[in-house]
């Protein structure tokens, strides 16, 4: 290759190395969508913190969703939950549940919001 051609090609190659996204070696874990379930009358509160006393930001229904901040893990559809205040609701199986697990969700990014894990329904 001539020296002039090498000088013209080199910046293009370097620019491509800087601007092109890296090829992912492994697939990134997917985050779940979260919404209310029908046994709770299609209502799931999104709160500013992981306590019942935290500000109510929004109430999700069975047809509107938000996204989990963390990718799903083996037994945790929204990743590792945060332990917070106790709450009770009807779980997806129709039984009354008392729990203290809250999941961070992307309702008002970049600030974290939370939903009660035991009261929620999840979807990929």
C-alpha positions in Angstrom: 0.0 0.0 0.0 1.4 3.4 -0.9 2.3 5.8 1.9 -0.4 8.3 0.8 -3.1 5.7 0.7 -2.1 4.5 4.2 -2.3 8.0 5.5 -5.8 8.3 4.1 -7.1 5.0 5.3 -5.6 5.1 8.8 -7.8 7.9 10.2 -10.9 6.2 8.8 -10.0 2.9 10.5 -9.2 4.7 13.8 -12.5 6.7 13.6 -14.4 3.5 13.1 -12.7 1.9 16.1 -13.8 4.9 18.3 -17.4 5.4 16.9 -18.6 1.9 16.3 -20.2 0.1 19.3 -18.4 -2.9 20.7 -19.7 -6.3 19.8 -21.3 -7.9 22.8 -19.8 -11.2 23.8 -22.8 -12.3 25.7 -26.4 -11.2 25.7 -27.3 -8.7 28.4 -29.9 -9.9 30.9 -33.3 -8.5 30.1 -35.3 -6.3 32.5 -38.9 -7.2 33.2 -42.0 -5.0 32.7 -44.1 -4.7 35.8 -47.8 -3.9 36.1 -50.7 -4.5 38.4 -52.4 -7.9 38.6 -56.1 -8.6 38.3 -56.5 -10.0 41.8 -55.6 -6.5 43.2 -58.3 -4.8 41.1 -55.6 -3.8 38.6 -54.0 -1.3 40.9 -50.3 -1.3 41.9 -48.8 1.8 43.6 -45.5 3.3 42.5 -43.9 5.0 45.4 -40.9 7.4 46.0 -39.4 5.0 48.6 -39.7 1.5 49.9 -42.2 2.4 52.6 -46.0 2.7 52.6 -45.6 6.2 53.9 -43.4 7.2 50.9 -45.0 9.6 48.4 -47.4 7.9 46.0 -46.2 8.8 42.5 -48.6 6.8 40.3 -50.9 3.8 40.3 -50.2 1.3 37.6 -53.1 -0.7 36.1 -53.2 -4.0 34.3 -52.6 -2.3 31.0 -49.9 0.2 31.8 -46.3 -0.8 32.7 -43.1 0.4 34.0 -39.7 -1.3 33.8 -37.6 -2.9 36.5 -34.3 -1.2 37.1 -32.4 -4.5 37.6 -32.4 -7.5 35.4 -34.3 -10.6 36.5 -32.5 -13.2 38.6 -33.5 -16.8 39.3 -36.3 -16.2 41.8 -36.5 -12.4 41.5 -38.2 -11.0 38.4 -37.0 -7.5 39.2 -33.6 -8.5 40.5 -32.6 -8.5 44.1 -35.4 -6.7 46.1 -34.9 -4.0 48.6 -36.1 -4.7 52.1 -38.4 -1.9 53.3 -41.7 -1.4 55.1 -44.3 -4.1 55.5 -47.3 -4.1 53.2 -50.2 -6.5 52.5 -52.1 -7.4 49.3 -53.5 -10.3 47.4 -50.7 -12.2 45.7 -51.0 -13.4 42.1 -52.1 -16.8 43.4 -55.2 -15.2 45.1 -53.9 -15.5 48.7 -53.4 -12.7 51.1 -49.7 -11.8 51.5 -47.7 -9.7 53.9 -44.3 -8.8 52.7 -41.5 -6.3 52.9 -39.8 -6.7 49.5 -39.8 -3.7 47.2 -38.4 -3.5 43.7 -36.8 -0.4 42.2 -38.5 0.7 38.9 -37.7 3.3 36.3 -40.9 5.4 36.8 -39.1 8.7 37.1 -35.6 8.2 35.9 -33.0 9.1 37.1 -34.6 9.0 40.5 -35.6 5.5 41.7 -39.2 4.6 42.4 -40.5 1.4 44.0 -43.3 -1.2 43.7 -44.4 -3.9 46.2 -43.0 -7.1 44.7 -45.6 -9.5 46.1 -48.5 -7.4 44.7 -47.1 -7.1 41.1 -47.3 -9.0 37.9 -44.2 -9.3 35.7 -43.7 -9.6 31.9 -40.6 -9.8 29.7 
